């Protein structure tokens, strides 16, 4: 089922999305865009903590699942349970697996099967689609 036809727990009008998100976030998260590689500060984030959806604050990835993939986008090998869903993306003359937030449906990035053990998955996520909260301690 495409994200355009699915109902999500968090829904907003287009005006509400535009108010909540920056223009770049809106282009990426609501129009399925991609940020320039290496352009987001979260690419370098290495602290313990949680990466959350910029659209609805849903926790998506634990900091310990992030790894350096060399691609220019934050990469993770496993999302938090129930945090993301996938769909087939046939844009740009390719077939890829799109990753979107399970709570609000916002486009986050794509998942590939070339990641490290144990999952061998690489969730390649647009950094501006997320916020980061460090673990206090």
SVG drawing of the C-alpha trace seen along z (x, -y; Angstrom):
<svg xmlns="http://www.w3.org/2000/svg" viewBox="-7 -28 40 39">
<polyline fill="none" stroke="black" stroke-width="0.4" points="0.0,0.0 1.4,-3.4 1.8,-6.1 -0.6,-8.3 -3.5,-6.0 -2.7,-4.7 -4.1,-6.3 -1.5,-7.1 -2.0,-7.7 -0.6,-11.3 -2.1,-13.3 -1.8,-16.9 -3.1,-19.2 -0.6,-20.5 -0.7,-23.9 0.1,-22.2 3.0,-20.3 4.4,-23.5 4.2,-25.3 5.9,-22.4 8.7,-21.7 11.3,-23.8 11.1,-24.1 13.9,-21.5 12.2,-19.1 8.9,-19.5 10.5,-18.8 12.2,-15.7 9.6,-14.3 6.3,-15.2 7.5,-15.3 10.0,-12.3 13.1,-14.4 16.7,-13.7 19.1,-16.0 22.6,-16.6 25.1,-14.0 27.2,-15.2 25.0,-18.3 23.4,-17.4 25.0,-17.7 23.4,-14.4 25.8,-12.6 28.5,-13.2 26.4,-12.5 28.0,-9.8 26.6,-10.3 24.3,-7.8 20.7,-8.8 17.6,-8.6 16.9,-9.8 13.2,-10.8 11.0,-11.8 11.0,-15.5 7.4,-15.2 5.9,-13.7 8.6,-13.0 8.2,-9.2 11.5,-7.5 13.0,-5.9 16.6,-4.7 18.8,-4.2 22.2,-5.9 23.9,-2.5 22.6,-1.3 24.1,-4.2 27.3,-3.4 29.5,-5.2 28.6,-4.0 30.6,-6.5 27.5,-7.5 27.1,-11.0 23.8,-10.2 23.2,-8.9 23.0,-5.1 21.5,-2.6 21.4,1.1 18.1,1.5 15.1,-0.7 13.3,-0.7 10.5,1.9 7.4,0.7 9.0,-2.7 9.2,-2.5 7.5,-0.9 8.6,-0.3 7.1,-0.5 8.4,0.0 9.8,-3.1 10.0,-3.0 11.2,-6.6 14.3,-7.6 14.2,-4.5 15.1,-2.2 13.4,0.1 14.3,-0.7 12.7,-0.1 11.5,-3.4 11.5,-3.9 8.8,-6.1 7.7,-6.9 5.1,-4.4 3.4,-7.1 3.0,-10.0 4.0,-8.5 6.8,-11.0 9.5,-9.9 12.8,-9.2 15.0,-7.5 15.7,-4.0 16.9,-0.7 19.5,1.4 20.9,4.9 24.5,4.0 24.9,3.1 27.0,4.6 26.1,7.7 24.0,8.7 21.1,7.4 23.1,6.7 20.7,3.8 21.6,0.1 18.8,-2.3 20.1,-5.3 18.1,-8.2 17.9,-11.9 19.3,-13.7 16.9,-16.6 14.0,-14.1 15.2,-13.5 15.9,-15.1 18.4,-13.8 18.0,-13.7 21.2,-12.6 20.9,-10.2 21.4,-12.1 24.0,-10.7"/>
</svg>
